[in-house]
Amino acid sequence: MPEREQRTGRLSRRTAYEVIRTMVDLDDALLAEAAEILGTATKRATINGALAELVAAARRRRFADLVDEGVFDDLRDPDVMRGAWR
């Protein structure tokens, strides 16, 4: 189990595995709609699920942009693909 905090003298250094608690005002109707779409039962699961979906959608858009820019065009070349399997 990762350490949550390492003490170094008077200062503490937090690790990357720490959960951050934050107070935020949420739109209750939007939260309820997101929970219904995601099939989640708690606010925490809904927010984490919505964030995961947002990040995944952004990654898909970036990948689609790369495809549109022709970054992967050489994968259609049989010689390139033959060389990839060697």
C-alpha positions in Angstrom: 0.0 0.0 0.0 1.6 3.4 -1.0 2.4 5.9 1.7 0.1 8.8 1.8 2.6 11.2 3.2 6.3 11.2 3.9 7.6 13.4 6.6 10.8 15.3 6.0 11.7 17.5 8.9 8.8 19.9 9.5 7.5 19.7 5.9 5.5 16.9 4.4 5.8 15.7 0.8 2.6 14.2 -0.7 2.8 11.2 -3.1 1.0 10.9 -6.5 -1.4 8.3 -5.0 -3.2 10.7 -2.6 -6.9 11.3 -3.0 -7.7 15.0 -3.0 -10.9 16.2 -1.3 -12.4 19.3 -2.7 -15.6 21.2 -2.0 -17.5 22.2 -5.1 -20.9 23.5 -6.0 -22.6 21.1 -8.4 -25.6 21.4 -10.7 -27.9 18.8 -9.1 -30.0 18.3 -12.2 -26.9 17.8 -14.4 -25.4 15.5 -11.8 -28.6 13.4 -11.7 -28.6 13.2 -15.5 -25.0 12.2 -15.6 -25.6 9.5 -13.0 -28.5 8.1 -15.1 -26.4 8.1 -18.2 -23.4 6.5 -16.5 -25.4 4.2 -14.4 -23.7 5.3 -11.2 -25.2 5.5 -7.7 -23.0 8.0 -5.9 -21.8 11.5 -6.6 -18.2 10.4 -6.3 -18.7 7.6 -8.9 -20.7 10.0 -11.2 -18.0 12.7 -11.1 -15.1 10.2 -11.6 -17.0 8.4 -14.4 -17.8 11.7 -16.1 -14.2 12.8 -15.9 -13.0 9.5 -17.3 -15.5 9.8 -20.2 -14.4 13.4 -20.9 -10.7 12.3 -21.0 -11.5 9.3 -23.2 -13.5 11.5 -25.6 -10.6 14.0 -25.8 -8.2 11.2 -26.6 -10.4 9.8 -29.3 -10.7 13.3 -30.9 -6.9 13.7 -30.8 -6.5 10.3 -32.4 -9.1 11.2 -35.1 -7.2 14.5 -35.8 -4.0 12.5 -36.3 -5.7 10.2 -38.7 -7.1 13.2 -40.6 -3.6 14.8 -40.7 -2.3 11.6 -42.4 0.0 10.6 -39.6 -0.9 6.9 -40.1 -1.1 6.9 -43.9 2.1 4.8 -44.2 0.2 1.9 -42.5 -1.7 1.4 -45.8 1.6 0.8 -47.6 2.2 -3.0 -47.9 6.0 -2.6 -47.9 5.8 -0.7 -44.6 3.5 -3.3 -43.0 5.7 -6.2 -44.2 8.7 -4.5 -42.6 6.8 -4.0 -39.3 6.3 -7.8 -39.0 10.0 -8.7 -39.3 
